Amino acid sequence: MKPFIISIYALFLLAMIIGLTLAFRNAESLVEPDYYRKQNDWFHQKSEEKRLGLDVRPPASLSTGDNEVAFVLTEQGMPLRNARVKLFIGNVSKSDFDLTRPMHETSPGVYAAELSVPSKGKWLVRIELESGQLKTSRSWFYDIR
């Protein structure tokens, strides 16, 4: 029984050493500059979204190749007009095909952009939205087959 407990402690110690070594080698990704201010801004914006009754309906799916992507934005059930919206899409496993595009209001509360998805995989889609006092973003993941 004693050798088993010693081996558990040794395994734990080895895991801690490996974890600390990796953390020190990749420390730049572990620290967020201005973390407190950014989190305060994030909570403020989420409160503002709730107060305004913001609703964002993303496209149901994306496919490889050319896509016309449209988001429906409403504020307390009414179309959100004249907002500035940017669309970001990027593959989760590599940044080679990251793309940011402005979106245009095609009808009241409907914002659209054309984009090309070059390959299958897991893709992150994010919109950045500015309207009046509101400046926020929303993100979704799509499995593209």
N, C-alpha and C positions, 0 to 999 in steps of 0.2 A: 504494500500500500504506500509506503514511504517513497519508493522510486517513482511511482505514478504522480504523487503530489509534487515532487521535485521537478519532474518533466513538465507538468502543467505550468509551474512557476517559470521554468526556463523558456517555454514556448511563449508565455505572456511577455517576458522580458525581451525576447527576440522580436516579437511583434511591435512592442513599444519603440525599440531602437530603430527598426525599419520605418515605422510611421514618423518618428521625429526626423530621421534622415531625409525622407521624402518631403516633409513639411519645410525643412530648412532649404532644400534645393529648389523648391517651387514656391517660396514664400510670397512672391509678388502677386500671385493669384489668391492668396489668403487674406490680403488686406484690402479693404475698400476705402479709398480716400473719401473724406467727408461723410463717413457712414451715418453719423447722428443727424446731420442736416438732411441728407438724402432720405432717410427713413421718416423724419418729420414731414418732409414734403410729400412723401408717398402716402402717409396716413392722412394728411390734409386733403390730398387730391381724391383719395377714396371716399372721404367724407363728403367732399364736394360732388362727386359722382352720384352718391346716394341721395344727397339733397336735391340734385337736379333730376333724379330719376333716369339716369343715362342707361340706355340699353343698346348693346352692340350685337348684331347678328352677323356672324361670319359666314362665308360660303360653306356649304355642306361638305364639299370635297374638292381636291385638286388632282390633276393628272399630269403625267409627263408631257412635255411639249408646251405649246402656247395655251395660255389660260386668260380669260377675261374674269378678273376677280372683282366681286362687288360685296360691299359691306353695307348693311342697313343700320343707320344710327338714328335713335329716337331719344327725345328728352321729354319725360312725363307723357309718353304716348304720342307725341307730336314729332314730325321729322326734324332732325337737327340740321339747320340750314347754315350755309356759308362758313363751314368749319375748314380748318387747314388740317389735312390728313396725309400722312406719309405711310407707305407700306414697306416693310422689310421682310425679306424671305432669305433663309439660309439653311443649308444642310447641317444637321446636327454633328455629323462626323468630320466635316471639312469645311473650310471657309472659302474655297476656290470660287464658288458660285453665289456668294452673298450679293444681294441686290437690294437697293432702296429706290423707291419710285414715289413721286407725288401722286395722290389720288385726286380725281376730279368728280365733282357732284354732277351726276348724269340726270337725276331727277330729285325731287325734294327728299333729303335724308339718305339718298343712295350714292355712295362713293365708290368709284371703280378705277381700275388700272389694268393694263395688260402686262403680263409677265410670262417668262418662259421657265419651265422647270426642266432642267436638262437630264435628270436621272431619277431613278427610283430611290426610296429610302425614307428616313424620318426627316421632316423639314419643319423648321420653326417659322411661323408667320406672326408678325407683330405690326400693329398699327400704332402710330403716334398721333394724337389728336389734340388740337388746340381750338378752343372756341370760347371767346369772352374770357372769364376768369379761369376756365378749366384748361389744364394742360396735363394729359394723362396718356397712358399706353395700355394696351391689352395684347396678350399673346396666346397662340394656339399651336398645337403640334398636329401635323398631318402625316399619316403613313401613305406614301405614294407608291403605288404598285404598277 
